[in-house]
Amino acid sequence: MIQEIYNGSDESILEETFTKGLGELKFYHPVGTFSITPASRILFQAIIDNQEILHGIGIDWGCGIGCQAILAAKITAVQEVYGLDISKENINIARKNAEDNGVAAKTRFALADSYLPFQEDDKQMMQALKGKVDFILSNPPSSDWDDGFGFRRMVLAGAKEYLKENGVVLLNASFQYGLARVRALSESLSGFQYAGVLASTDGVPFDLSRADLLDCLKTYAKEEQNGGIDYTFIANEADERSYVNARTALRTFEKTGASPITKWQTHLFRYLG
């Protein structure tokens, strides 16, 4: 159960009853490093509930403090997981978390911009991984230079260099992006097949009292106005089959102060080669 993850001021615990045989895990996240979010929790759920598809070698793109990489490394069939992140603080804490959770020998964390490490030995490591990776995990942030989906396109486009045939990508993309935009990821890149939602929360508010989320919604509305694919929000919690696009959600908020509803979700893509 998701509620069996407890957050302290600088430490989060995944209880053994939640991890389904992977043991209790503790993640240290001091101020200035990545903190566990509802979006990261749903990726935990996807990993835990789909352990049978994770084996061999993995990459955690945008690994933060190492949570997903460490959780995956606890799966017996997983040999190694390589975590990549642009924050030096995150990488340092990820290494500590891996050691504290007993998987330092099965993980390696590198300072990188997307799939491009900064250090020479890490560049050689990534070069050696090309065509040998069985799975990629990613919970990217929204991008702020386009429709908010740019980092997700970056994850899947770069994955082609590293994945084996029949490798998989577990990628977070919340409900408001719309299934059409998610499907377009694989349709625009030869070799990938969209395989559906692996894990999802129930409806949760896209809390427009937060300035960052309100800015996101304004970006979405502008994208629609310029001819982009519509976003998909749930109009209200009472009827999850009633949808509105970003422009309608923004107008409603401006008139009533009501936030629309979304869901945190993890999607599965298969690489067919």
C-alpha positions in Angstrom: 0.0 0.0 0.0 1.3 3.5 -0.9 0.5 4.8 2.6 3.0 2.4 4.0 5.8 4.7 2.9 6.5 7.1 5.8 8.3 10.4 5.4 10.3 12.0 8.1 12.1 15.3 8.0 15.1 13.8 6.2 14.5 10.1 6.0 11.8 7.9 4.3 11.1 4.3 5.0 9.6 1.7 2.7 8.2 -1.0 4.9 8.7 -4.7 4.1 4.9 -5.2 3.8 5.0 -2.6 1.0 8.1 -3.9 -0.9 6.7 -7.4 -1.2 9.8 -9.4 -0.4 12.5 -6.8 -1.0 12.9 -5.9 2.6 12.7 -2.7 4.5 14.5 0.2 2.8 15.5 3.6 4.3 16.3 6.6 2.2 18.2 9.6 3.6 17.3 12.9 1.8 18.8 16.0 3.5 17.8 19.5 2.6 19.1 20.4 -0.9 18.6 16.9 -2.3 15.7 15.2 -4.0 12.7 14.4 -1.7 10.3 11.5 -2.3 7.2 12.8 -4.1 3.8 11.2 -5.0 5.2 10.7 -8.5 8.2 8.8 -7.3 6.1 6.7 -5.0 4.0 5.4 -8.0 7.2 4.4 -9.7 8.1 2.4 -6.5 4.7 0.7 -6.9 5.4 -0.2 -10.5 8.8 -1.7 -9.7 7.4 -3.7 -6.7 4.4 -5.0 -8.6 6.3 -5.9 -11.8 9.5 -7.5 -10.4 9.3 -10.2 -13.0 10.1 -7.9 -15.9 13.2 -6.4 -14.2 16.4 -8.4 -14.6 20.0 -8.0 -15.8 21.3 -4.5 -16.2 19.3 -1.3 -15.6 19.7 2.5 -15.9 17.9 4.9 -13.6 17.6 8.2 -15.6 17.5 11.2 -13.2 18.0 9.0 -10.2 17.8 11.6 -7.5 18.9 10.1 -4.2 18.9 6.6 -5.7 15.6 5.3 -4.6 14.4 3.6 -7.8 17.9 2.2 -8.6 18.3 0.8 -5.0 14.8 -0.7 -5.0 15.4 -2.4 -8.4 18.8 -3.6 -7.2 17.1 -5.5 -4.4 15.4 -7.8 -7.0 17.5 -11.0 -7.2 17.4 -11.2 -11.0 18.9 -7.7 -11.3 22.6 -7.7 -11.7 23.5 -4.0 -11.7 21.7 -0.6 -11.9 23.4 2.6 -13.1 22.0 5.9 -11.7 22.4 9.1 -13.6 21.7 12.6 -12.2 22.8 16.2 -12.9 23.0 17.1 -9.1 26.3 16.3 -7.3 24.5 16.4 -4.0 21.9 13.8 -5.2 24.7 11.5 -6.4 26.6 11.7 -3.2 23.5 10.8 -1.1 22.5 8.1 -3.6 25.9 6.3 -3.0 25.3 6.6 0.8 21.8 5.2 0.5 23.0 2.3 -1.7 25.6 1.4 1.0 23.1 1.8 3.8 20.6 -0.5 2.1 23.2 -3.2 1.2 23.3 -2.8 -2.6 26.5 -0.7 -3.1 28.0 -3.7 -5.0 25.1 -3.7 -7.4 24.8 0.0 -8.1 26.9 2.8 -9.6 25.9 6.5 -9.6 27.3 9.0 -12.1 27.0 12.8 -12.4 25.5 13.3 -15.9 23.4 15.5 -18.1 20.8 13.0 -19.5 22.8 10.0 -20.7 26.0 12.0 -20.9 28.3 11.7 -17.9 30.8 14.4 -17.0 33.7 12.2 -15.8 35.8 10.2 -18.3 35.5 6.9 -16.5 31.7 7.3 -16.4 31.7 8.1 -20.1 33.6 4.9 -20.7 31.1 3.0 -18.5 28.1 4.3 -20.5 29.8 3.5 -23.8 30.3 -0.1 -22.6 26.6 -0.3 -21.7 25.3 0.4 -25.3 23.1 -2.4 -26.5 23.4 -4.3 -23.1 20.7 -2.7 -20.9 17.6 -4.7 -20.0 15.5 -1.9 -18.4 15.4 1.8 -17.8 13.6 3.6 -15.0 12.7 7.3 -15.0 10.6 9.8 -13.1 11.5 13.0 -15.0 10.5 16.5 -14.0 8.4 18.7 -16.3 10.5 20.5 -18.9 10.1 24.3 -19.0 11.1 25.1 -22.6 8.3 23.3 -24.5 5.0 21.5 -23.7 6.4 20.0 -20.5 7.1 16.6 -22.0 10.6 17.2 -23.4 12.5 15.2 -20.7 10.3 12.2 -21.4 11.1 12.4 -25.1 14.7 12.6 -24.2 14.5 9.5 -22.0 13.0 7.3 -24.7 15.0 8.7 -27.6 18.3 8.1 -25.7 17.2 4.6 -24.6 17.5 3.2 -28.1 21.3 3.3 -27.8 21.4 1.3 -24.6 18.5 -1.2 -24.6 18.7 -4.8 -25.7 16.0 -6.1 -28.0 12.8 -6.6 -25.8 14.2 -4.3 -23.2 11.7 -2.1 -21.2 11.3 1.5 -20.1 9.3 2.3 -17.0 8.5 6.0 -17.5 6.4 8.3 -15.3 4.0 10.5 -17.1 1.0 11.8 -15.1 -2.5 11.6 -16.4 -2.9 15.3 -17.4 -0.4 14.9 -20.3 -3.0 12.8 -22.1 -2.8 9.3 -23.5 -2.4 10.7 -27.0 0.8 12.5 -26.0 2.1 9.4 -24.2 1.4 7.1 -27.2 3.1 9.6 -29.5 6.3 8.9 -27.7 6.6 5.4 -29.2 4.9 6.3 -32.5 7.5 9.0 -33.2 10.4 6.6 -32.4 10.9 3.5 -34.4 11.4 0.3 -32.5 9.2 1.1 -29.4 5.8 -0.3 -28.5 3.6 1.4 -25.9 2.4 -1.3 -23.5 0.1 0.6 -21.1 -0.1 1.8 -17.5 1.8 -0.2 -15.0 0.7 1.7 -11.9 -1.6 4.6 -11.1 -2.9 6.6 -8.2 -6.6 7.5 -7.8 -7.5 11.0 -8.8 -5.5 13.7 -6.9 -5.8 17.5 -7.2 -3.4 19.3 -9.5 -3.0 21.9 -6.8 -3.1 25.3 -8.4 -2.4 27.0 -5.1 1.2 26.1 -6.0 2.8 28.6 -8.3 4.8 26.0 -10.1 1.7 24.0 -11.0 -0.2 27.0 -12.0 2.7 28.0 -14.3 2.5 24.5 -15.8 -1.2 24.8 -16.5 -0.6 28.1 -18.2 2.1 26.5 -20.4 -0.3 23.7 -21.2 -3.1 26.1 -22.2 -0.7 28.0 -24.4 0.4 24.8 -26.1 -3.2 23.9 -26.8 -3.9 27.4 -28.1 -0.9 27.0 -30.5 -2.3 23.8 -31.9 -0.6 21.2 -29.7 -2.3 18.0 -28.4 -4.9 18.6 -25.8 -4.1 17.8 -22.2 -6.5 15.7 -20.1 -7.6 16.7 -16.7 -10.5 15.1 -14.7 -13.1 17.7 -14.2 -14.0 16.7 -10.6 -13.5 13.8 -8.2 -17.2 12.8 -8.3 -16.9 11.7 -12.0 -13.5 10.5 -13.2 -14.9 9.9 -16.7 -15.6 13.6 -17.2 -12.5 15.3 -18.8 -11.5 18.8 -19.6 -8.5 20.2 -21.4 -6.0 22.7 -20.0 -7.7 25.8 -21.3 -11.0 24.8 -19.7 -9.2 23.8 -16.4 -7.5 27.2 -16.4 -10.7 29.2 -17.0 -12.5 27.2 -14.3 -9.7 28.0 -11.8 -9.7 31.6 -12.7 -13.5 31.8 -12.1 -14.0 29.4 -9.1 -10.5 28.7 -7.6 -11.1 25.0 -8.1 -8.1 22.8 -9.1 -8.6 20.1 -11.7 -7.8 16.4 -11.0 -4.9 14.3 -12.3 -3.3 10.9 -11.5 0.3 10.0 -11.0 1.1 7.2 -13.4 4.0 4.9 -14.6 3.8 3.7 -18.2 5.6 0.8 -19.9 7.4 0.9 -23.2 9.0 -2.1 -24.9 11.9 -1.9 -27.3 11.5 -4.2 -30.2 14.8 -3.4 -31.8 
